[in-house]
Amino acid sequence: MSIPRYEFVNPLVQTFGDGAVLTYNYVSYDAAGKVMSRWNFTEVYRQSGSRWEIVQSHASYVHGQRPAAP
């Protein structure tokens, strides 16, 4: 699978103590510049020493639209 271009749109980080939640929209494009898919992402992180580790990640299609077939 090839994804020639993609964007992370509207990233937002919310922190709480040793944790953080990152939300963003992901848009992928084909070689001609046509949108292939749109996703909503949520990722939960925890700080362990000087490192941040992903605890949970969730993705869903925007408005229930499935990505284009390859």
Contacts in CASP RR format, 6 or more apart in sequence:
PFRMAT RR
TARGET T0000
AUTHOR 0000-0000-0000
METHOD contacts of the structure
MODEL  1
MSIPRYEFVNPLVQTFGDGAVLTYNYVSYDAAGKVMSRWNFTEVYRQSGS
RWEIVQSHASYVHGQRPAAP
1 70 0 8 1.000
2 31 0 8 1.000
3 28 0 8 1.000
3 29 0 8 1.000
3 36 0 8 1.000
4 29 0 8 1.000
4 30 0 8 1.000
4 31 0 8 1.000
4 33 0 8 1.000
5 28 0 8 1.000
5 29 0 8 1.000
5 33 0 8 1.000
6 26 0 8 1.000
6 27 0 8 1.000
6 28 0 8 1.000
6 29 0 8 1.000
7 26 0 8 1.000
7 27 0 8 1.000
7 29 0 8 1.000
8 24 0 8 1.000
8 25 0 8 1.000
8 26 0 8 1.000
9 24 0 8 1.000
9 25 0 8 1.000
9 26 0 8 1.000
9 27 0 8 1.000
10 23 0 8 1.000
10 24 0 8 1.000
10 25 0 8 1.000
11 22 0 8 1.000
11 23 0 8 1.000
11 24 0 8 1.000
12 22 0 8 1.000
12 23 0 8 1.000
12 24 0 8 1.000
13 20 0 8 1.000
13 21 0 8 1.000
13 22 0 8 1.000
14 20 0 8 1.000
14 21 0 8 1.000
14 23 0 8 1.000
17 47 0 8 1.000
18 46 0 8 1.000
18 47 0 8 1.000
19 44 0 8 1.000
19 45 0 8 1.000
19 46 0 8 1.000
19 47 0 8 1.000
20 44 0 8 1.000
20 45 0 8 1.000
20 46 0 8 1.000
20 47 0 8 1.000
20 52 0 8 1.000
21 42 0 8 1.000
21 43 0 8 1.000
21 44 0 8 1.000
21 45 0 8 1.000
22 41 0 8 1.000
22 42 0 8 1.000
22 43 0 8 1.000
22 44 0 8 1.000
22 45 0 8 1.000
23 40 0 8 1.000
23 41 0 8 1.000
23 42 0 8 1.000
23 43 0 8 1.000
24 41 0 8 1.000
25 38 0 8 1.000
25 39 0 8 1.000
25 40 0 8 1.000
25 41 0 8 1.000
25 62 0 8 1.000
26 37 0 8 1.000
26 38 0 8 1.000
26 39 0 8 1.000
26 40 0 8 1.000
26 41 0 8 1.000
26 59 0 8 1.000
27 35 0 8 1.000
27 37 0 8 1.000
27 38 0 8 1.000
27 39 0 8 1.000
28 35 0 8 1.000
28 36 0 8 1.000
28 37 0 8 1.000
28 67 0 8 1.000
29 35 0 8 1.000
29 36 0 8 1.000
30 36 0 8 1.000
30 68 0 8 1.000
36 67 0 8 1.000
36 68 0 8 1.000
37 61 0 8 1.000
37 65 0 8 1.000
37 66 0 8 1.000
37 67 0 8 1.000
37 68 0 8 1.000
38 61 0 8 1.000
38 62 0 8 1.000
38 63 0 8 1.000
38 65 0 8 1.000
39 59 0 8 1.000
39 60 0 8 1.000
39 61 0 8 1.000
39 62 0 8 1.000
39 67 0 8 1.000
40 59 0 8 1.000
40 60 0 8 1.000
40 61 0 8 1.000
40 62 0 8 1.000
41 57 0 8 1.000
41 58 0 8 1.000
41 59 0 8 1.000
42 56 0 8 1.000
42 57 0 8 1.000
42 58 0 8 1.000
42 59 0 8 1.000
43 54 0 8 1.000
43 56 0 8 1.000
43 57 0 8 1.000
43 58 0 8 1.000
44 54 0 8 1.000
44 55 0 8 1.000
44 56 0 8 1.000
44 57 0 8 1.000
45 52 0 8 1.000
45 53 0 8 1.000
45 54 0 8 1.000
45 55 0 8 1.000
46 52 0 8 1.000
46 53 0 8 1.000
46 55 0 8 1.000
47 53 0 8 1.000
61 67 0 8 1.000
END
